[in-house]
Amino acid sequence: MPDPVEFPDLVAEEDGELLALVEGSAIWGAFESLSEQDRELLKLRYESDLTQSAIAEHLGIPEGTVKVRLYRAREKLRKRPEIQ
């Protein structure tokens, strides 16, 4: 009789992929719930990798305003129940 074959733990790997997909969709949903202004700021900061001063110059607003708005936008995302 042949030796039993060892099978990799495919279920755990698939569960991780599913979890990542669900978490990604939750984050995307939370992002889409933000105002257009908040989404634009976050995209400029994290997608375009601009500094706060570069964002301020790009939008024509004070750097302090960018700093406060970015902070508030991130806080809105943190407070979303689907992110936690």
mmCIF file of the N, C-alpha and C atoms, coordinates in Angstrom:
data_MODEL
# 
_entry.id   MODEL 
# 
loop_
_atom_site.group_PDB 
_atom_site.id 
_atom_site.type_symbol 
_atom_site.label_atom_id 
_atom_site.label_alt_id 
_atom_site.label_comp_id 
_atom_site.label_asym_id 
_atom_site.label_entity_id 
_atom_site.label_seq_id 
_atom_site.pdbx_PDB_ins_code 
_atom_site.Cartn_x 
_atom_site.Cartn_y 
_atom_site.Cartn_z 
_atom_site.occupancy 
_atom_site.B_iso_or_equiv 
_atom_site.pdbx_formal_charge 
_atom_site.auth_seq_id 
_atom_site.auth_comp_id 
_atom_site.auth_asym_id 
_atom_site.auth_atom_id 
_atom_site.pdbx_PDB_model_num 
ATOM 1   N N  . MET A 1 1  ? 0.854   -1.176 0.000  1.00 0.00 ? 1  MET A N  1 
ATOM 2   C CA . MET A 1 1  ? 0.000   0.000  0.000  1.00 0.00 ? 1  MET A CA 1 
ATOM 3   C C  . MET A 1 1  ? 0.903   1.244  0.000  1.00 0.00 ? 1  MET A C  1 
ATOM 4   N N  . PRO A 1 2  ? 0.604   2.211  -0.862 1.00 0.00 ? 2  PRO A N  1 
ATOM 5   C CA . PRO A 1 2  ? 1.441   3.403  -0.928 1.00 0.00 ? 2  PRO A CA 1 
ATOM 6   C C  . PRO A 1 2  ? 1.275   4.281  0.318  1.00 0.00 ? 2  PRO A C  1 
ATOM 7   N N  . ASP A 1 3  ? 2.302   5.074  0.572  1.00 0.00 ? 3  ASP A N  1 
ATOM 8   C CA . ASP A 1 3  ? 2.259   6.003  1.700  1.00 0.00 ? 3  ASP A CA 1 
ATOM 9   C C  . ASP A 1 3  ? 1.215   7.082  1.440  1.00 0.00 ? 3  ASP A C  1 
ATOM 10  N N  . PRO A 1 4  ? 0.544   7.545  2.485  1.00 0.00 ? 4  PRO A N  1 
ATOM 11  C CA . PRO A 1 4  ? -0.425  8.636  2.276  1.00 0.00 ? 4  PRO A CA 1 
ATOM 12  C C  . PRO A 1 4  ? 0.310   9.894  1.792  1.00 0.00 ? 4  PRO A C  1 
ATOM 13  N N  . VAL A 1 5  ? -0.373  10.616 0.964  1.00 0.00 ? 5  VAL A N  1 
ATOM 14  C CA . VAL A 1 5  ? 0.208   11.839 0.397  1.00 0.00 ? 5  VAL A CA 1 
ATOM 15  C C  . VAL A 1 5  ? -0.140  13.012 1.295  1.00 0.00 ? 5  VAL A C  1 
ATOM 16  N N  . GLU A 1 6  ? 0.851   13.827 1.555  1.00 0.00 ? 6  GLU A N  1 
ATOM 17  C CA . GLU A 1 6  ? 0.628   15.036 2.343  1.00 0.00 ? 6  GLU A CA 1 
ATOM 18  C C  . GLU A 1 6  ? 0.094   16.134 1.430  1.00 0.00 ? 6  GLU A C  1 
ATOM 19  N N  . PHE A 1 7  ? -1.014  16.733 1.798  1.00 0.00 ? 7  PHE A N  1 
ATOM 20  C CA . PHE A 1 7  ? -1.584  17.832 1.035  1.00 0.00 ? 7  PHE A CA 1 
ATOM 21  C C  . PHE A 1 7  ? -1.351  19.132 1.788  1.00 0.00 ? 7  PHE A C  1 
ATOM 22  N N  . PRO A 1 8  ? -0.976  20.157 1.083  1.00 0.00 ? 8  PRO A N  1 
ATOM 23  C CA . PRO A 1 8  ? -0.794  21.449 1.768  1.00 0.00 ? 8  PRO A CA 1 
ATOM 24  C C  . PRO A 1 8  ? -2.119  21.943 2.328  1.00 0.00 ? 8  PRO A C  1 
ATOM 25  N N  . ASP A 1 9  ? -2.032  22.796 3.306  1.00 0.00 ? 9  ASP A N  1 
ATOM 26  C CA . ASP A 1 9  ? -3.230  23.356 3.938  1.00 0.00 ? 9  ASP A CA 1 
ATOM 27  C C  . ASP A 1 9  ? -3.815  24.447 3.045  1.00 0.00 ? 9  ASP A C  1 
ATOM 28  N N  . LEU A 1 10 ? -4.549  24.032 2.035  1.00 0.00 ? 10 LEU A N  1 
ATOM 29  C CA . LEU A 1 10 ? -5.101  24.981 1.072  1.00 0.00 ? 10 LEU A CA 1 
ATOM 30  C C  . LEU A 1 10 ? -6.229  25.813 1.675  1.00 0.00 ? 10 LEU A C  1 
ATOM 31  N N  . VAL A 1 11 ? -6.934  25.268 2.606  1.00 0.00 ? 11 VAL A N  1 
ATOM 32  C CA . VAL A 1 11 ? -8.064  25.984 3.193  1.00 0.00 ? 11 VAL A CA 1 
ATOM 33  C C  . VAL A 1 11 ? -7.587  27.253 3.894  1.00 0.00 ? 11 VAL A C  1 
ATOM 34  N N  . ALA A 1 12 ? -6.539  27.162 4.674  1.00 0.00 ? 12 ALA A N  1 
ATOM 35  C CA . ALA A 1 12 ? -6.042  28.343 5.387  1.00 0.00 ? 12 ALA A CA 1 
ATOM 36  C C  . ALA A 1 12 ? -5.584  29.409 4.406  1.00 0.00 ? 12 ALA A C  1 
ATOM 37  N N  . GLU A 1 13 ? -4.929  28.995 3.335  1.00 0.00 ? 13 GLU A N  1 
ATOM 38  C CA . GLU A 1 13 ? -4.466  29.962 2.338  1.00 0.00 ? 13 GLU A CA 1 
ATOM 39  C C  . GLU A 1 13 ? -5.646  30.645 1.659  1.00 0.00 ? 13 GLU A C  1 
ATOM 40  N N  . GLU A 1 14 ? -6.660  29.890 1.309  1.00 0.00 ? 14 GLU A N  1 
ATOM 41  C CA . GLU A 1 14 ? -7.842  30.465 0.676  1.00 0.00 ? 14 GLU A CA 1 
ATOM 42  C C  . GLU A 1 14 ? -8.565  31.399 1.641  1.00 0.00 ? 14 GLU A C  1 
ATOM 43  N N  . ASP A 1 15 ? -8.634  31.022 2.915  1.00 0.00 ? 15 ASP A N  1 
ATOM 44  C CA . ASP A 1 15 ? -9.283  31.880 3.902  1.00 0.00 ? 15 ASP A CA 1 
ATOM 45  C C  . ASP A 1 15 ? -8.568  33.216 4.004  1.00 0.00 ? 15 ASP A C  1 
ATOM 46  N N  . GLY A 1 16 ? -7.238  33.208 3.958  1.00 0.00 ? 16 GLY A N  1 
ATOM 47  C CA . GLY A 1 16 ? -6.461  34.440 4.015  1.00 0.00 ? 16 GLY A CA 1 
ATOM 48  C C  . GLY A 1 16 ? -6.738  35.328 2.824  1.00 0.00 ? 16 GLY A C  1 
ATOM 49  N N  . GLU A 1 17 ? -6.841  34.713 1.656  1.00 0.00 ? 17 GLU A N  1 
ATOM 50  C CA . GLU A 1 17 ? -7.142  35.485 0.449  1.00 0.00 ? 17 GLU A CA 1 
ATOM 51  C C  . GLU A 1 17 ? -8.542  36.080 0.532  1.00 0.00 ? 17 GLU A C  1 
ATOM 52  N N  . LEU A 1 18 ? -9.480  35.305 1.026  1.00 0.00 ? 18 LEU A N  1 
ATOM 53  C CA . LEU A 1 18 ? -10.853 35.790 1.172  1.00 0.00 ? 18 LEU A CA 1 
ATOM 54  C C  . LEU A 1 18 ? -10.909 36.930 2.185  1.00 0.00 ? 18 LEU A C  1 
ATOM 55  N N  . LEU A 1 19 ? -10.197 36.766 3.292  1.00 0.00 ? 19 LEU A N  1 
ATOM 56  C CA . LEU A 1 19 ? -10.161 37.810 4.310  1.00 0.00 ? 19 LEU A CA 1 
ATOM 57  C C  . LEU A 1 19 ? -9.574  39.099 3.748  1.00 0.00 ? 19 LEU A C  1 
ATOM 58  N N  . ALA A 1 20 ? -8.502  38.982 2.980  1.00 0.00 ? 20 ALA A N  1 
ATOM 59  C CA . ALA A 1 20 ? -7.885  40.164 2.369  1.00 0.00 ? 20 ALA A CA 1 
ATOM 60  C C  . ALA A 1 20 ? -8.861  40.841 1.411  1.00 0.00 ? 20 ALA A C  1 
ATOM 61  N N  . LEU A 1 21 ? -9.609  40.045 0.667  1.00 0.00 ? 21 LEU A N  1 
ATOM 62  C CA . LEU A 1 21 ? -10.591 40.593 -0.266 1.00 0.00 ? 21 LEU A CA 1 
ATOM 63  C C  . LEU A 1 21 ? -11.687 41.337 0.482  1.00 0.00 ? 21 LEU A C  1 
ATOM 64  N N  . VAL A 1 22 ? -12.193 40.736 1.541  1.00 0.00 ? 22 VAL A N  1 
ATOM 65  C CA . VAL A 1 22 ? -13.257 41.369 2.332  1.00 0.00 ? 22 VAL A CA 1 
ATOM 66  C C  . VAL A 1 22 ? -12.749 42.645 2.984  1.00 0.00 ? 22 VAL A C  1 
ATOM 67  N N  . GLU A 1 23 ? -11.554 42.596 3.558  1.00 0.00 ? 23 GLU A N  1 
ATOM 68  C CA . GLU A 1 23 ? -10.998 43.791 4.186  1.00 0.00 ? 23 GLU A CA 1 
ATOM 69  C C  . GLU A 1 23 ? -10.770 44.882 3.152  1.00 0.00 ? 23 GLU A C  1 
ATOM 70  N N  . GLY A 1 24 ? -10.302 44.497 1.971  1.00 0.00 ? 24 GLY A N  1 
ATOM 71  C CA . GLY A 1 24 ? -10.084 45.478 0.909  1.00 0.00 ? 24 GLY A CA 1 
ATOM 72  C C  . GLY A 1 24 ? -11.370 46.139 0.476  1.00 0.00 ? 24 GLY A C  1 
ATOM 73  N N  . SER A 1 25 ? -12.434 45.359 0.372  1.00 0.00 ? 25 SER A N  1 
ATOM 74  C CA . SER A 1 25 ? -13.710 45.937 -0.040 1.00 0.00 ? 25 SER A CA 1 
ATOM 75  C C  . SER A 1 25 ? -14.279 46.826 1.058  1.00 0.00 ? 25 SER A C  1 
ATOM 76  N N  . ALA A 1 26 ? -14.030 46.473 2.319  1.00 0.00 ? 26 ALA A N  1 
ATOM 77  C CA . ALA A 1 26 ? -14.492 47.310 3.429  1.00 0.00 ? 26 ALA A CA 1 
ATOM 78  C C  . ALA A 1 26 ? -13.767 48.651 3.411  1.00 0.00 ? 26 ALA A C  1 
ATOM 79  N N  . ILE A 1 27 ? -12.473 48.599 3.174  1.00 0.00 ? 27 ILE A N  1 
ATOM 80  C CA . ILE A 1 27 ? -11.697 49.844 3.115  1.00 0.00 ? 27 ILE A CA 1 
ATOM 81  C C  . ILE A 1 27 ? -12.157 50.683 1.939  1.00 0.00 ? 27 ILE A C  1 
ATOM 82  N N  . TRP A 1 28 ? -12.371 50.036 0.800  1.00 0.00 ? 28 TRP A N  1 
ATOM 83  C CA . TRP A 1 28 ? -12.818 50.771 -0.380 1.00 0.00 ? 28 TRP A CA 1 
ATOM 84  C C  . TRP A 1 28 ? -14.181 51.408 -0.118 1.00 0.00 ? 28 TRP A C  1 
ATOM 85  N N  . GLY A 1 29 ? -15.075 50.670 0.509  1.00 0.00 ? 29 GLY A N  1 
ATOM 86  C CA . GLY A 1 29 ? -16.395 51.210 0.829  1.00 0.00 ? 29 GLY A CA 1 
ATOM 87  C C  . GLY A 1 29 ? -16.305 52.398 1.768  1.00 0.00 ? 29 GLY A C  1 
ATOM 88  N N  . ALA A 1 30 ? -15.427 52.295 2.761  1.00 0.00 ? 30 ALA A N  1 
ATOM 89  C CA . ALA A 1 30 ? -15.236 53.406 3.697  1.00 0.00 ? 30 ALA A CA 1 
ATOM 90  C C  . ALA A 1 30 ? -14.650 54.612 2.965  1.00 0.00 ? 30 ALA A C  1 
ATOM 91  N N  . PHE A 1 31 ? -13.696 54.365 2.081  1.00 0.00 ? 31 PHE A N  1 
ATOM 92  C CA . PHE A 1 31 ? -13.078 55.445 1.307  1.00 0.00 ? 31 PHE A CA 1 
ATOM 93  C C  . PHE A 1 31 ? -14.129 56.143 0.449  1.00 0.00 ? 31 PHE A C  1 
ATOM 94  N N  . GLU A 1 32 ? -14.989 55.372 -0.186 1.00 0.00 ? 32 GLU A N  1 
ATOM 95  C CA . GLU A 1 32 ? -16.028 55.936 -1.047 1.00 0.00 ? 32 GLU A CA 1 
ATOM 96  C C  . GLU A 1 32 ? -17.061 56.721 -0.252 1.00 0.00 ? 32 GLU A C  1 
ATOM 97  N N  . SER A 1 33 ? -17.170 56.457 1.048  1.00 0.00 ? 33 SER A N  1 
ATOM 98  C CA . SER A 1 33 ? -18.143 57.189 1.866  1.00 0.00 ? 33 SER A CA 1 
ATOM 99  C C  . SER A 1 33 ? -17.637 58.584 2.245  1.00 0.00 ? 33 SER A C  1 
ATOM 100 N N  . LEU A 1 34 ? -16.353 58.842 2.035  1.00 0.00 ? 34 LEU A N  1 
ATOM 101 C CA . LEU A 1 34 ? -15.796 60.161 2.340  1.00 0.00 ? 34 LEU A CA 1 
ATOM 102 C C  . LEU A 1 34 ? -16.242 61.186 1.308  1.00 0.00 ? 34 LEU A C  1 
ATOM 103 N N  . SER A 1 35 ? -16.111 62.439 1.671  1.00 0.00 ? 35 SER A N  1 
ATOM 104 C CA . SER A 1 35 ? -16.436 63.506 0.726  1.00 0.00 ? 35 SER A CA 1 
ATOM 105 C C  . SER A 1 35 ? -15.409 63.510 -0.407 1.00 0.00 ? 35 SER A C  1 
ATOM 106 N N  . GLU A 1 36 ? -15.773 64.125 -1.495 1.00 0.00 ? 36 GLU A N  1 
ATOM 107 C CA . GLU A 1 36 ? -14.861 64.232 -2.641 1.00 0.00 ? 36 GLU A CA 1 
ATOM 108 C C  . GLU A 1 36 ? -13.566 64.933 -2.221 1.00 0.00 ? 36 GLU A C  1 
ATOM 109 N N  . GLN A 1 37 ? -13.703 65.961 -1.402 1.00 0.00 ? 37 GLN A N  1 
ATOM 110 C CA . GLN A 1 37 ? -12.542 66.720 -0.919 1.00 0.00 ? 37 GLN A CA 1 
ATOM 111 C C  . GLN A 1 37 ? -11.596 65.819 -0.114 1.00 0.00 ? 37 GLN A C  1 
ATOM 112 N N  . ASP A 1 38 ? -12.161 65.012 0.786  1.00 0.00 ? 38 ASP A N  1 
ATOM 113 C CA . ASP A 1 38 ? -11.341 64.102 1.589  1.00 0.00 ? 38 ASP A CA 1 
ATOM 114 C C  . ASP A 1 38 ? -10.665 63.052 0.709  1.00 0.00 ? 38 ASP A C  1 
ATOM 115 N N  . ARG A 1 39 ? -11.414 62.495 -0.226 1.00 0.00 ? 39 ARG A N  1 
ATOM 116 C CA . ARG A 1 39 ? -10.839 61.482 -1.133 1.00 0.00 ? 39 ARG A CA 1 
ATOM 117 C C  . ARG A 1 39 ? -9.699  62.077 -1.945 1.00 0.00 ? 39 ARG A C  1 
ATOM 118 N N  . GLU A 1 40 ? -9.883  63.304 -2.436 1.00 0.00 ? 40 GLU A N  1 
ATOM 119 C CA . GLU A 1 40 ? -8.843  63.941 -3.234 1.00 0.00 ? 40 GLU A CA 1 
ATOM 120 C C  . GLU A 1 40 ? -7.569  64.132 -2.406 1.00 0.00 ? 40 GLU A C  1 
ATOM 121 N N  . LEU A 1 41 ? -7.717  64.608 -1.178 1.00 0.00 ? 41 LEU A N  1 
ATOM 122 C CA . LEU A 1 41 ? -6.555  64.801 -0.310 1.00 0.00 ? 41 LEU A CA 1 
ATOM 123 C C  . LEU A 1 41 ? -5.821  63.487 -0.067 1.00 0.00 ? 41 LEU A C  1 
ATOM 124 N N  . LEU A 1 42 ? -6.570  62.435 0.252  1.00 0.00 ? 42 LEU A N  1 
ATOM 125 C CA . LEU A 1 42 ? -5.941  61.144 0.520  1.00 0.00 ? 42 LEU A CA 1 
ATOM 126 C C  . LEU A 1 42 ? -5.276  60.571 -0.732 1.00 0.00 ? 42 LEU A C  1 
ATOM 127 N N  . LYS A 1 43 ? -5.891  60.760 -1.881 1.00 0.00 ? 43 LYS A N  1 
ATOM 128 C CA . LYS A 1 43 ? -5.276  60.293 -3.124 1.00 0.00 ? 43 LYS A CA 1 
ATOM 129 C C  . LYS A 1 43 ? -3.978  61.039 -3.408 1.00 0.00 ? 43 LYS A C  1 
ATOM 130 N N  . LEU A 1 44 ? -3.999  62.353 -3.216 1.00 0.00 ? 44 LEU A N  1 
ATOM 131 C CA . LEU A 1 44 ? -2.787  63.135 -3.455 1.00 0.00 ? 44 LEU A CA 1 
ATOM 132 C C  . LEU A 1 44 ? -1.675  62.708 -2.497 1.00 0.00 ? 44 LEU A C  1 
ATOM 133 N N  . ARG A 1 45 ? -2.036  62.451 -1.254 1.00 0.00 ? 45 ARG A N  1 
ATOM 134 C CA . ARG A 1 45 ? -1.027  62.090 -0.263 1.00 0.00 ? 45 ARG A CA 1 
ATOM 135 C C  . ARG A 1 45 ? -0.502  60.672 -0.462 1.00 0.00 ? 45 ARG A C  1 
ATOM 136 N N  . TYR A 1 46 ? -1.398  59.696 -0.642 1.00 0.00 ? 46 TYR A N  1 
ATOM 137 C CA . TYR A 1 46 ? -0.985  58.296 -0.632 1.00 0.00 ? 46 TYR A CA 1 
ATOM 138 C C  . TYR A 1 46 ? -0.856  57.670 -2.014 1.00 0.00 ? 46 TYR A C  1 
ATOM 139 N N  . GLU A 1 47 ? -1.646  58.098 -2.948 1.00 0.00 ? 47 GLU A N  1 
ATOM 140 C CA . GLU A 1 47 ? -1.553  57.562 -4.302 1.00 0.00 ? 47 GLU A CA 1 
ATOM 141 C C  . GLU A 1 47 ? -0.463  58.295 -5.087 1.00 0.00 ? 47 GLU A C  1 
ATOM 142 N N  . SER A 1 48 ? -0.483  59.622 -5.017 1.00 0.00 ? 48 SER A N  1 
ATOM 143 C CA . SER A 1 48 ? 0.507   60.426 -5.738 1.00 0.00 ? 48 SER A CA 1 
ATOM 144 C C  . SER A 1 48 ? 1.775   60.651 -4.909 1.00 0.00 ? 48 SER A C  1 
ATOM 145 N N  . ASP A 1 49 ? 1.721   60.287 -3.614 1.00 0.00 ? 49 ASP A N  1 
ATOM 146 C CA . ASP A 1 49 ? 2.861   60.396 -2.704 1.00 0.00 ? 49 ASP A CA 1 
ATOM 147 C C  . ASP A 1 49 ? 3.388   61.821 -2.598 1.00 0.00 ? 49 ASP A C  1 
ATOM 148 N N  . LEU A 1 50 ? 2.469   62.791 -2.564 1.00 0.00 ? 50 LEU A N  1 
ATOM 149 C CA . LEU A 1 50 ? 2.863   64.189 -2.420 1.00 0.00 ? 50 LEU A CA 1 
ATOM 150 C C  . LEU A 1 50 ? 3.007   64.533 -0.937 1.00 0.00 ? 50 LEU A C  1 
ATOM 151 N N  . THR A 1 51 ? 3.906   65.443 -0.635 1.00 0.00 ? 51 THR A N  1 
ATOM 152 C CA . THR A 1 51 ? 4.042   65.943 0.730  1.00 0.00 ? 51 THR A CA 1 
ATOM 153 C C  . THR A 1 51 ? 2.893   66.907 1.018  1.00 0.00 ? 51 THR A C  1 
ATOM 154 N N  . GLN A 1 52 ? 2.731   67.245 2.286  1.00 0.00 ? 52 GLN A N  1 
ATOM 155 C CA . GLN A 1 52 ? 1.684   68.194 2.648  1.00 0.00 ? 52 GLN A CA 1 
ATOM 156 C C  . GLN A 1 52 ? 1.915   69.547 2.002  1.00 0.00 ? 52 GLN A C  1 
ATOM 157 N N  . SER A 1 53 ? 3.165   69.968 1.922  1.00 0.00 ? 53 SER A N  1 
ATOM 158 C CA . SER A 1 53 ? 3.437   71.262 1.287  1.00 0.00 ? 53 SER A CA 1 
ATOM 159 C C  . SER A 1 53 ? 3.160   71.203 -0.225 1.00 0.00 ? 53 SER A C  1 
ATOM 160 N N  . ALA A 1 54 ? 3.452   70.075 -0.859 1.00 0.00 ? 54 ALA A N  1 
ATOM 161 C CA . ALA A 1 54 ? 3.166   69.936 -2.285 1.00 0.00 ? 54 ALA A CA 1 
ATOM 162 C C  . ALA A 1 54 ? 1.657   69.905 -2.536 1.00 0.00 ? 54 ALA A C  1 
ATOM 163 N N  . ILE A 1 55 ? 0.914   69.264 -1.644 1.00 0.00 ? 55 ILE A N  1 
ATOM 164 C CA . ILE A 1 55 ? -0.552  69.239 -1.766 1.00 0.00 ? 55 ILE A CA 1 
ATOM 165 C C  . ILE A 1 55 ? -1.102  70.650 -1.612 1.00 0.00 ? 55 ILE A C  1 
ATOM 166 N N  . ALA A 1 56 ? -0.598  71.364 -0.625 1.00 0.00 ? 56 ALA A N  1 
ATOM 167 C CA . ALA A 1 56 ? -1.044  72.741 -0.392 1.00 0.00 ? 56 ALA A CA 1 
ATOM 168 C C  . ALA A 1 56 ? -0.800  73.598 -1.630 1.00 0.00 ? 56 ALA A C  1 
ATOM 169 N N  . GLU A 1 57 ? 0.373   73.468 -2.204 1.00 0.00 ? 57 GLU A N  1 
ATOM 170 C CA . GLU A 1 57 ? 0.697   74.238 -3.408 1.00 0.00 ? 57 GLU A CA 1 
ATOM 171 C C  . GLU A 1 57 ? -0.204  73.824 -4.570 1.00 0.00 ? 57 GLU A C  1 
ATOM 172 N N  . HIS A 1 58 ? -0.411  72.519 -4.724 1.00 0.00 ? 58 HIS A N  1 
ATOM 173 C CA . HIS A 1 58 ? -1.252  72.002 -5.804 1.00 0.00 ? 58 HIS A CA 1 
ATOM 174 C C  . HIS A 1 58 ? -2.695  72.513 -5.694 1.00 0.00 ? 58 HIS A C  1 
ATOM 175 N N  . LEU A 1 59 ? -3.215  72.544 -4.472 1.00 0.00 ? 59 LEU A N  1 
ATOM 176 C CA . LEU A 1 59 ? -4.607  72.954 -4.262 1.00 0.00 ? 59 LEU A CA 1 
ATOM 177 C C  . LEU A 1 59 ? -4.757  74.449 -4.007 1.00 0.00 ? 59 LEU A C  1 
ATOM 178 N N  . GLY A 1 60 ? -3.648  75.127 -3.763 1.00 0.00 ? 60 GLY A N  1 
ATOM 179 C CA . GLY A 1 60 ? -3.719  76.562 -3.498 1.00 0.00 ? 60 GLY A CA 1 
ATOM 180 C C  . GLY A 1 60 ? -4.312  76.894 -2.145 1.00 0.00 ? 60 GLY A C  1 
ATOM 181 N N  . ILE A 1 61 ? -4.016  76.040 -1.152 1.00 0.00 ? 61 ILE A N  1 
ATOM 182 C CA . ILE A 1 61 ? -4.509  76.272 0.207  1.00 0.00 ? 61 ILE A CA 1 
ATOM 183 C C  . ILE A 1 61 ? -3.324  76.218 1.170  1.00 0.00 ? 61 ILE A C  1 
ATOM 184 N N  . PRO A 1 62 ? -3.476  76.766 2.379  1.00 0.00 ? 62 PRO A N  1 
ATOM 185 C CA . PRO A 1 62 ? -2.381  76.738 3.344  1.00 0.00 ? 62 PRO A CA 1 
ATOM 186 C C  . PRO A 1 62 ? -2.009  75.301 3.751  1.00 0.00 ? 62 PRO A C  1 
ATOM 187 N N  . GLU A 1 63 ? -0.727  75.111 4.050  1.00 0.00 ? 63 GLU A N  1 
ATOM 188 C CA . GLU A 1 63 ? -0.249  73.785 4.456  1.00 0.00 ? 63 GLU A CA 1 
ATOM 189 C C  . GLU A 1 63 ? -0.927  73.312 5.741  1.00 0.00 ? 63 GLU A C  1 
ATOM 190 N N  . GLY A 1 64 ? -1.179  74.230 6.674  1.00 0.00 ? 64 GLY A N  1 
ATOM 191 C CA . GLY A 1 64 ? -1.872  73.873 7.907  1.00 0.00 ? 64 GLY A CA 1 
ATOM 192 C C  . GLY A 1 64 ? -3.265  73.323 7.638  1.00 0.00 ? 64 GLY A C  1 
ATOM 193 N N  . THR A 1 65 ? -3.935  73.869 6.634  1.00 0.00 ? 65 THR A N  1 
ATOM 194 C CA . THR A 1 65 ? -5.271  73.388 6.257  1.00 0.00 ? 65 THR A CA 1 
ATOM 195 C C  . THR A 1 65 ? -5.177  71.956 5.733  1.00 0.00 ? 65 THR A C  1 
ATOM 196 N N  . VAL A 1 66 ? -4.162  71.695 4.926  1.00 0.00 ? 66 VAL A N  1 
ATOM 197 C CA . VAL A 1 66 ? -3.952  70.333 4.404  1.00 0.00 ? 66 VAL A CA 1 
ATOM 198 C C  . VAL A 1 66 ? -3.721  69.376 5.563  1.00 0.00 ? 66 VAL A C  1 
ATOM 199 N N  . LYS A 1 67 ? -2.874  69.763 6.493  1.00 0.00 ? 67 LYS A N  1 
ATOM 200 C CA . LYS A 1 67 ? -2.553  68.911 7.639  1.00 0.00 ? 67 LYS A CA 1 
ATOM 201 C C  . LYS A 1 67 ? -3.816  68.558 8.431  1.00 0.00 ? 67 LYS A C  1 
ATOM 202 N N  . VAL A 1 68 ? -4.627  69.555 8.728  1.00 0.00 ? 68 VAL A N  1 
ATOM 203 C CA . VAL A 1 68 ? -5.856  69.328 9.504  1.00 0.00 ? 68 VAL A CA 1 
ATOM 204 C C  . VAL A 1 68 ? -6.837  68.456 8.717  1.00 0.00 ? 68 VAL A C  1 
ATOM 205 N N  . ARG A 1 69 ? -7.017  68.744 7.436  1.00 0.00 ? 69 ARG A N  1 
ATOM 206 C CA . ARG A 1 69 ? -7.972  67.982 6.630  1.00 0.00 ? 69 ARG A CA 1 
ATOM 207 C C  . ARG A 1 69 ? -7.538  66.531 6.461  1.00 0.00 ? 69 ARG A C  1 
ATOM 208 N N  . LEU A 1 70 ? -6.235  66.305 6.284  1.00 0.00 ? 70 LEU A N  1 
ATOM 209 C CA . LEU A 1 70 ? -5.739  64.925 6.194  1.00 0.00 ? 70 LEU A CA 1 
ATOM 210 C C  . LEU A 1 70 ? -5.973  64.183 7.502  1.00 0.00 ? 70 LEU A C  1 
ATOM 211 N N  . TYR A 1 71 ? -5.696  64.845 8.605  1.00 0.00 ? 71 TYR A N  1 
ATOM 212 C CA . TYR A 1 71 ? -5.924  64.234 9.913  1.00 0.00 ? 71 TYR A CA 1 
ATOM 213 C C  . TYR A 1 71 ? -7.394  63.841 10.072 1.00 0.00 ? 71 TYR A C  1 
ATOM 214 N N  . ARG A 1 72 ? -8.280  64.763 9.747  1.00 0.00 ? 72 ARG A N  1 
ATOM 215 C CA . ARG A 1 72 ? -9.718  64.496 9.891  1.00 0.00 ? 72 ARG A CA 1 
ATOM 216 C C  . ARG A 1 72 ? -10.196 63.388 8.959  1.00 0.00 ? 72 ARG A C  1 
ATOM 217 N N  . ALA A 1 73 ? -9.684  63.355 7.746  1.00 0.00 ? 73 ALA A N  1 
ATOM 218 C CA . ALA A 1 73 ? -10.072 62.307 6.796  1.00 0.00 ? 73 ALA A CA 1 
ATOM 219 C C  . ALA A 1 73 ? -9.617  60.939 7.301  1.00 0.00 ? 73 ALA A C  1 
ATOM 220 N N  . ARG A 1 74 ? -8.392  60.858 7.820  1.00 0.00 ? 74 ARG A N  1 
ATOM 221 C CA . ARG A 1 74 ? -7.901  59.583 8.369  1.00 0.00 ? 74 ARG A CA 1 
ATOM 222 C C  . ARG A 1 74 ? -8.714  59.169 9.587  1.00 0.00 ? 74 ARG A C  1 
ATOM 223 N N  . GLU A 1 75 ? -9.098  60.130 10.408 1.00 0.00 ? 75 GLU A N  1 
ATOM 224 C CA . GLU A 1 75 ? -9.924  59.825 11.583 1.00 0.00 ? 75 GLU A CA 1 
ATOM 225 C C  . GLU A 1 75 ? -11.292 59.278 11.164 1.00 0.00 ? 75 GLU A C  1 
ATOM 226 N N  . LYS A 1 76 ? -11.867 59.842 10.119 1.00 0.00 ? 76 LYS A N  1 
ATOM 227 C CA . LYS A 1 76 ? -13.157 59.345 9.621  1.00 0.00 ? 76 LYS A CA 1 
ATOM 228 C C  . LYS A 1 76 ? -13.026 57.883 9.203  1.00 0.00 ? 76 LYS A C  1 
ATOM 229 N N  . LEU A 1 77 ? -11.928 57.549 8.561  1.00 0.00 ? 77 LEU A N  1 
ATOM 230 C CA . LEU A 1 77 ? -11.715 56.157 8.151  1.00 0.00 ? 77 LEU A CA 1 
ATOM 231 C C  . LEU A 1 77 ? -11.516 55.254 9.361  1.00 0.00 ? 77 LEU A C  1 
ATOM 232 N N  . ARG A 1 78 ? -10.763 55.721 10.338 1.00 0.00 ? 78 ARG A N  1 
ATOM 233 C CA . ARG A 1 78 ? -10.511 54.914 11.534 1.00 0.00 ? 78 ARG A CA 1 
ATOM 234 C C  . ARG A 1 78 ? -11.792 54.619 12.306 1.00 0.00 ? 78 ARG A C  1 
ATOM 235 N N  . LYS A 1 79 ? -12.737 55.528 12.268 1.00 0.00 ? 79 LYS A N  1 
ATOM 236 C CA . LYS A 1 79 ? -13.966 55.388 13.041 1.00 0.00 ? 79 LYS A CA 1 
ATOM 237 C C  . LYS A 1 79 ? -15.013 54.516 12.345 1.00 0.00 ? 79 LYS A C  1 
ATOM 238 N N  . ARG A 1 80 ? -14.764 54.153 11.101 1.00 0.00 ? 80 ARG A N  1 
ATOM 239 C CA . ARG A 1 80 ? -15.727 53.312 10.369 1.00 0.00 ? 80 ARG A CA 1 
ATOM 240 C C  . ARG A 1 80 ? -15.729 51.915 10.974 1.00 0.00 ? 80 ARG A C  1 
ATOM 241 N N  . PRO A 1 81 ? -16.897 51.385 11.338 1.00 0.00 ? 81 PRO A N  1 
ATOM 242 C CA . PRO A 1 81 ? -16.944 50.062 11.976 1.00 0.00 ? 81 PRO A CA 1 
ATOM 243 C C  . PRO A 1 81 ? -16.418 48.936 11.094 1.00 0.00 ? 81 PRO A C  1 
ATOM 244 N N  . GLU A 1 82 ? -16.563 49.044 9.779  1.00 0.00 ? 82 GLU A N  1 
ATOM 245 C CA . GLU A 1 82 ? -16.118 47.962 8.901  1.00 0.00 ? 82 GLU A CA 1 
ATOM 246 C C  . GLU A 1 82 ? -14.590 47.885 8.784  1.00 0.00 ? 82 GLU A C  1 
ATOM 247 N N  . ILE A 1 83 ? -13.898 48.926 9.223  1.00 0.00 ? 83 ILE A N  1 
ATOM 248 C CA . ILE A 1 83 ? -12.434 48.936 9.170  1.00 0.00 ? 83 ILE A CA 1 
ATOM 249 C C  . ILE A 1 83 ? -11.870 48.267 10.429 1.00 0.00 ? 83 ILE A C  1 
ATOM 250 N N  . GLN A 1 84 ? -12.586 48.308 11.519 1.00 0.00 ? 84 GLN A N  1 
ATOM 251 C CA . GLN A 1 84 ? -12.075 47.839 12.801 1.00 0.00 ? 84 GLN A CA 1 
ATOM 252 C C  . GLN A 1 84 ? -12.175 46.384 12.977 1.00 0.00 ? 84 GLN A C  1 
# 
